[in-house]
Amino acid sequence: MARFVVIGGTGLIGSKVVAGLSAAGHDALAGAPSTGVNAVTGEGLAEALAGADGVVDVANSPSFEDAAVLEFFTSATTNLLTAARSAGVARYIALSVVGTDRLAASGYFRGKIAQEGLIEDGGVPYTIVRATQFFEFVPGIAAASEVDGAVRLPGASIQPISSDDVAAAVVRAALGAPVDDRIEVAGPDVFALDDLVRRALAGAGDGRPVVRDPEATYFGARLREDTLLPGPDAEIAATRFFG
């Protein structure tokens, strides 16, 4: 039996990761400020990581403001790596986003780029799991893209994945040997971004119009056709968004 500390372990993905590791017969501690483990301040990290075999970091910034995101990922990752090295943790698993390195115009993704770089140079064997956008985050995309009552998005391709499939991929990475690299996971279907949001809002009874706008940005970044798509070696999950 291995012992894991799951940072962000009370959130959408983290709670599923804790459940998956526990179901596989391992000891999984949900690390979050509410459980006395705060990666940003460092509170409780040394105690939580003592005797741990692995750290799983699926925490997300509570703010999408540029400076706040960068501070969150930089501080949390630095503190986690320091504590992991001190505790002799053998593996560091982190959740990131497909296309992160192609989205540097976005403050949020600059924070993710910084996080990935720190892990790469952090001295702890690691696997970074890059997932495509979660199905469950489509309403958030709509909210971030609304202008004067209409949702404005480009028609770039996107290949969304369910949070259950993301969590399962993170669990597999945690239980496997670190690859010291990034792996990608994605859903099975490709949509135009605006059409994905349009269909999702319609299915939820949300009457906001969705307008295809080639000049619209995605969290502050302009998209190419392939910006949000995984590479050819990505693991493809089975869960479909529609039907």
Stockholm file with secondary structure:
# STOCKHOLM 1.0

chainA/1-243         MARFVVIGGTGLIGSKVVAGLSAAGHDALAGAPSTGVNAVTGEGLAEALAGADGVVDVANSPSFEDAAVLEFFTSATTNLLTAARSAGVARYIALSVVGTDRLAASGYFRGKIAQEGLIEDGGVPYTIVRATQFFEFVPGIAAASEVDGAVRLPGASIQPISSDDVAAAVVRAALGAPVDDRIEVAGPDVFALDDLVRRALAGAGDGRPVVRDPEATYFGARLREDTLLPGPDAEIAATRFFG
#=GR chainA/1-243 SS CCEEEEETTTSHHHHHHHHHHHHTTCEEEEESGGGTCCTTTCTTHHHHHTTCSEEEECCCCSCCSHHHHHHHHHHHHHHHHHHHHHHTCCEEEEEEETTGGGCTTSHHHHHHHHHHHHHHTSSSCEEEEEECCBGGGHHHHHHHTEETTEEEECCCEECCBCHHHHHHHHHHHHHSCCCSEEEEEECSCCEEHHHHHHHHHHHTTCCCCEEECTTCCBTTBCCCTTTTCCCTTCEECCCCSCC
#=GC SS_cons         CCEEEEETTTSHHHHHHHHHHHHTTCEEEEESGGGTCCTTTCTTHHHHHTTCSEEEECCCCSCCSHHHHHHHHHHHHHHHHHHHHHHTCCEEEEEEETTGGGCTTSHHHHHHHHHHHHHHTSSSCEEEEEECCBGGGHHHHHHHTEETTEEEECCCEECCBCHHHHHHHHHHHHHSCCCSEEEEEECSCCEEHHHHHHHHHHHTTCCCCEEECTTCCBTTBCCCTTTTCCCTTCEECCCCSCC
//
